Amino acid sequence: MLANCKVLSEDPEGAGFGDAALKLAGLFQMQEFYGGNPTKGGAVTIPIRFQIGDLPSLVRTPVARLTRADGLSGRVTVRCRVAMSTPKPEFEACAVVDSTSAALNAAALDYVRTLPLPSGTAGGLNVAVPVVFGGA
């Protein structure tokens, strides 16, 4: 059984692929011995690459640029998980992870929850969506 697992690198960074890879750690099993030596307590590096159809273009979605009637401007980054048990892909568990103005957070969350996801998008993946209001 693997223990003390950590992500060494993730590309694109912050897209949730590292978290997804860590969730897979419980599926890996090591032989008790390798080359006559015990493996318990040793270290191993396991490269994991995800291929999920159109998802990479979603992860690198262009920044959404919105205009507010009150002229308030700023930038909000929203992170959501793709729901696993819905007939068509949709975001769930959305939260603001970075914001230049708390007054924009609710509008950014509302906007991101309406975004359509490509058919076949894998559930459980975390996606960061940047939203810019005004010229920020």
Steps between C-alpha positions, in 0.01 A plus 500: 500500500628846413525766773609864527427565134548849356476673164841588353360698206169574328431642154304715472570598861196538723265316264434216742697228323735465798207448738351245261832313482526488881154342514640217284782419745288243682474297180875441475669207672869437537671162499640412843846457352673646195841369394519305825451815710189585706294785354330601826606854592655561158413775253347473155404757237192416294429726201129535429364659183132574445338507157144624524369604159424871481576569864846656453338779296253551787778518757669770293172678430549861399431737785131588516463878466178640641363852543295609801236775492660658810841518328675297771811330366730227625608140455362185665624143459239232568588134549233235440481124491333328206199306634531123466138390519310726263370408151692788341825646635458797734694679771437445872671607822614831353701735720693822458875434534628848414332839476593865469154609624267303727209696350552303173514150648128415485469617139806298397363186669161546333664545159731198526215268605326577166796401281432201275751216515595283202314169481712223646682723749628274779338540840706575809746734328565842655507795260606860565310766302626861497233772469583867434253780556560826313853575393683339792 
